[in-house]
Amino acid sequence: MDKVIIAGGTGLIGSALSAELRRRGLEVKLLSRTPGEGRLLWDGVHSGNWAEELIDAKAVINLAGSPIAVKFTAENRRVLLTSRLDPTGAIGNAIQTVCLKSKSPHWINASAIGFYGDRGVEICDESSVVGTGFLPTICRQWEAACLDHPVNCPKTIVRIGVALSTEGGAFAKLSGLTRAFLGGQIGDGGQYMSWVHLDDLVNLFCWIIESGQTGIFNGTAPEPCTNQKLMSELREGEHRPWSPPVPVVMLKIMGSTIGPDASLVLDSTRAVPAAALAGGFQFNFATIEAAMKDLCTKPTKQGTL
């Protein structure tokens, strides 16, 4: 039985991915700071006894990282960066240490579409240059911690978009607001969101593992949409009328006081999955209309952005 090891496997994406890999007949073990069945203890910084599990693993997936939806204080910026760089370095060092005499696992490391930064209407694919600002800087260093690590093994970077799921995250939060008749667009609504249905994102990871794809992939749907379009489709799916826009100044005040930072919803990133499409990957939810039609028919857990 093929084995996959996942760091950050208890979050929204990791939980869904773990379940799907097990459904497909793979053994899954989670790198975790808390003990439990199917878990390997680690501190997210150092190699340890867990590294021996890499010797016969098909892949190791790193999804570890502190949630980004916070106020961007100096301390939070430090945590956001180190919570990504430290686990990435630990995984690379572990592979390098224990796999010298065996076949190395496929190292699949998360990144985010924050790599591109605020780009307006520009279409960004995997060949696009890194943006400017805090989030692009984090993503650039995060990816470099994997790609520039001297360990010799297959490597893949997945730049993850906004994953939409009824189990939590952005959709659950926005759905709750919309049902409460607070589903207005943000500002003029012209900013692009690079979203992806969680089922498609999970299938993309599985496809990468099964086909051995290496390189950089945007984990986003083929058709990013504006905030205005997303909220319109969500209101239709939830059978709610038009709602007034959310004032930008209010979000900026919240971002500078309690968080999360306003840039997370005001920046415009229009990323497309050119590499996945070129490789033959097929999305089940290519448009926001298809995604909302599916998600709005299911019970939704309340979550946070």
C-alpha positions in Angstrom: 0.0 0.0 0.0 1.4 3.4 -1.0 1.9 5.8 1.9 1.5 9.6 1.9 2.7 11.8 4.8 0.9 15.1 5.3 2.0 18.1 7.4 -0.9 20.4 8.2 -3.3 17.6 7.6 -5.9 18.6 10.1 -7.0 21.9 8.5 -9.8 22.4 5.9 -7.7 21.3 2.9 -5.6 18.6 4.7 -8.6 16.9 6.2 -10.4 16.6 2.9 -7.2 15.5 1.2 -6.5 12.8 3.8 -10.0 11.4 3.5 -9.8 11.2 -0.3 -6.4 9.6 -0.3 -7.6 7.0 2.1 -10.7 6.4 0.0 -8.4 5.8 -2.9 -6.6 3.1 -0.9 -3.5 4.9 0.2 -2.1 4.9 3.8 -2.0 8.4 5.2 0.0 9.6 8.2 -0.2 13.1 9.6 2.7 15.1 11.0 1.2 16.6 14.2 2.1 18.2 17.4 -0.6 16.2 19.2 -0.7 12.4 19.5 -3.4 10.3 17.9 -4.1 7.4 15.6 -2.3 7.8 12.3 -0.2 10.7 13.6 3.5 11.2 13.7 4.7 13.6 16.4 6.9 16.5 15.3 7.6 20.1 16.4 7.4 21.6 12.9 11.0 22.7 13.1 13.3 19.7 13.5 13.8 16.3 12.0 12.9 13.5 14.4 11.9 9.9 14.6 9.1 10.6 12.2 11.6 11.0 9.4 12.0 7.2 9.2 8.5 7.1 7.8 9.8 8.9 4.7 11.9 6.0 3.6 9.1 4.0 2.0 6.6 6.9 1.4 5.3 7.7 -2.1 4.8 11.4 -1.3 5.1 14.0 1.5 2.8 17.0 1.4 3.4 20.1 3.3 0.3 22.2 4.0 1.6 23.6 7.3 1.3 27.3 8.0 -0.4 29.7 10.4 -3.8 31.1 9.2 -3.3 34.2 7.1 -6.5 36.0 8.1 -5.0 38.1 10.9 -4.0 41.7 11.6 -0.6 42.2 10.0 1.3 43.2 13.1 5.1 42.8 13.3 4.7 39.7 15.4 2.0 38.2 13.3 4.1 38.8 10.2 6.9 36.9 11.8 4.7 34.0 12.8 3.2 33.8 9.3 6.6 33.5 7.8 8.3 31.2 10.2 5.3 28.9 10.4 5.8 28.2 6.7 9.6 28.3 6.4 10.4 26.1 9.5 8.2 23.1 8.5 9.4 23.3 4.9 13.0 23.3 6.0 12.4 20.4 8.4 10.8 18.3 5.7 13.6 18.9 3.3 16.3 18.1 5.9 14.4 14.9 6.9 14.3 13.7 3.3 17.9 14.5 2.8 18.9 12.7 6.0 17.0 9.4 5.8 16.6 8.8 2.1 20.2 8.6 1.0 20.0 4.9 0.5 16.5 4.7 -0.8 14.2 6.3 -3.3 13.1 9.7 -2.2 9.4 10.6 -1.8 7.7 13.2 -4.0 7.8 16.4 -2.1 4.7 18.5 -2.7 4.8 21.9 -1.0 1.9 24.4 -0.6 2.2 28.0 -1.6 -0.5 30.5 -2.3 -1.8 32.8 -5.1 -0.7 35.6 -2.8 2.6 35.0 -4.7 1.2 37.3 -7.5 0.1 40.1 -5.2 -2.4 42.8 -6.3 -2.4 42.6 -10.1 -5.7 44.2 -11.1 -7.2 42.6 -14.2 -3.9 41.0 -15.3 -4.1 37.3 -15.9 -1.4 35.4 -14.0 -0.3 31.9 -14.8 2.6 29.9 -13.4 5.1 31.8 -15.5 4.1 35.2 -14.2 6.6 37.1 -12.0 6.2 37.4 -8.3 4.3 40.5 -7.1 5.3 43.1 -4.5 4.3 43.4 -0.9 4.1 41.3 2.2 2.2 38.2 0.9 4.3 37.9 -2.3 7.4 38.0 -0.1 6.1 35.3 2.1 5.2 33.1 -0.8 8.5 33.6 -2.6 10.5 32.6 0.4 8.1 29.7 1.1 8.6 28.3 -2.4 12.4 28.9 -2.3 12.6 26.9 1.0 11.5 23.9 -1.0 12.8 24.5 -4.5 16.2 25.7 -3.4 16.7 23.0 -0.8 19.7 20.8 -1.8 17.8 17.5 -1.3 17.5 15.5 -4.5 13.9 14.5 -4.9 10.9 15.3 -7.2 9.4 18.6 -6.1 6.0 20.3 -6.8 4.7 23.6 -5.7 0.9 24.2 -5.5 -0.1 27.9 -5.3 -3.5 27.5 -3.6 -6.4 29.8 -4.2 -9.4 30.5 -2.0 -10.8 27.0 -1.4 -14.6 27.0 -1.3 -16.2 24.4 0.9 -19.3 23.9 3.1 -16.9 22.6 5.8 -15.5 26.0 6.7 -13.3 28.7 5.4 -14.4 31.6 3.1 -17.5 30.1 1.7 -19.0 29.1 5.1 -18.4 32.7 6.4 -19.7 34.4 3.3 -22.7 32.1 3.1 -23.6 32.9 6.7 -23.5 36.6 6.0 -25.5 36.2 2.8 -28.2 34.2 4.6 -28.4 37.1 7.1 -29.0 39.5 4.2 -25.5 40.9 4.4 -24.2 39.5 1.2 -23.1 42.7 -0.5 -20.0 43.0 -2.7 -16.9 44.6 -1.2 -16.5 48.2 -2.5 -17.0 48.3 -6.2 -16.6 44.5 -6.4 -14.1 44.7 -9.3 -11.3 42.9 -7.5 -10.6 39.4 -8.8 -10.7 36.3 -6.6 -8.8 33.2 -7.6 -11.1 30.6 -6.1 -11.3 26.8 -6.3 -13.8 24.3 -5.2 -12.3 22.2 -2.5 -13.2 18.9 -4.3 -11.2 20.1 -7.4 -8.2 21.1 -5.3 -8.1 17.8 -3.5 -8.4 16.0 -6.9 -5.5 18.1 -8.2 -3.3 17.0 -5.3 -4.2 13.4 -6.0 -3.5 13.8 -9.7 -0.1 15.2 -8.9 0.7 12.3 -6.7 -0.7 9.6 -9.1 0.9 11.1 -12.2 4.2 12.3 -10.6 3.8 15.8 -11.9 6.6 18.2 -10.9 7.0 21.9 -11.2 4.6 24.7 -10.2 0.8 24.6 -10.4 -1.8 27.1 -9.6 -4.4 25.4 -7.5 -7.3 27.6 -8.8 -10.3 27.2 -11.0 -10.0 28.0 -14.7 -12.2 31.0 -14.4 -11.4 33.4 -11.6 -14.2 35.9 -10.9 -14.7 39.3 -9.5 -16.0 39.8 -6.0 -19.1 41.3 -7.5 -19.7 38.2 -9.5 -19.0 35.8 -6.7 -21.4 37.6 -4.3 -24.1 37.8 -6.9 -23.9 34.1 -7.6 -23.9 33.4 -3.8 -27.0 35.5 -3.2 -28.8 33.7 -6.0 -27.8 30.3 -4.6 -29.0 31.3 -1.1 -32.1 32.9 -2.5 -31.4 36.3 -1.1 -32.0 39.8 -2.6 -29.4 42.4 -3.5 -27.5 43.8 -0.5 -25.6 47.1 -0.3 -21.8 47.0 -0.8 -19.5 46.7 2.2 -17.6 50.1 2.5 -13.9 49.8 1.9 -13.1 52.2 4.6 -14.8 50.0 7.2 -12.7 47.0 6.2 -9.5 49.1 6.3 -10.4 50.3 9.8 -11.1 46.7 10.9 -7.8 45.5 9.3 -5.8 48.1 11.2 -7.4 47.4 14.5 -8.6 43.9 15.0 -7.9 42.3 11.6 -7.9 40.5 9.3 -5.9 42.7 7.0 -8.1 44.4 4.4 -5.7 43.4 1.6 -7.0 39.9 1.8 -10.3 40.9 0.3 -9.3 44.1 -1.5 -6.3 42.9 -3.6 -7.1 41.6 -7.0 -5.5 38.4 -8.2 -6.6 36.7 -11.4 -4.6 33.5 -11.4 -5.4 30.6 -13.9 -4.3 27.0 -13.7 -2.5 26.9 -17.0 -0.1 24.1 -16.0 -2.8 21.8 -14.7 -4.9 22.3 -17.8 -1.9 21.8 -20.1 -1.2 18.5 -18.2 -4.8 17.2 -18.9 -6.3 17.8 -15.5 -10.1 18.2 -15.6 -12.0 20.5 -13.2 -15.5 19.4 -12.2 -16.3 23.0 -11.1 -14.7 25.3 -13.7 -17.0 28.2 -13.2 -18.3 30.0 -10.1 -21.9 29.3 -11.3 -21.2 25.5 -11.1 -19.4 25.8 -7.8 -22.2 27.8 -6.1 -24.9 25.5 -7.6 -23.2 22.6 -5.8 -22.2 24.3 -2.5 -25.5 26.1 -1.9 -27.4 22.9 -1.9 -25.4 21.4 1.0 -25.5 22.1 4.8 -22.8 24.6 5.7 -20.7 24.7 8.8 -19.9 28.2 10.0 -16.2 29.1 9.6 -13.8 32.0 9.6 -12.0 33.6 6.7 
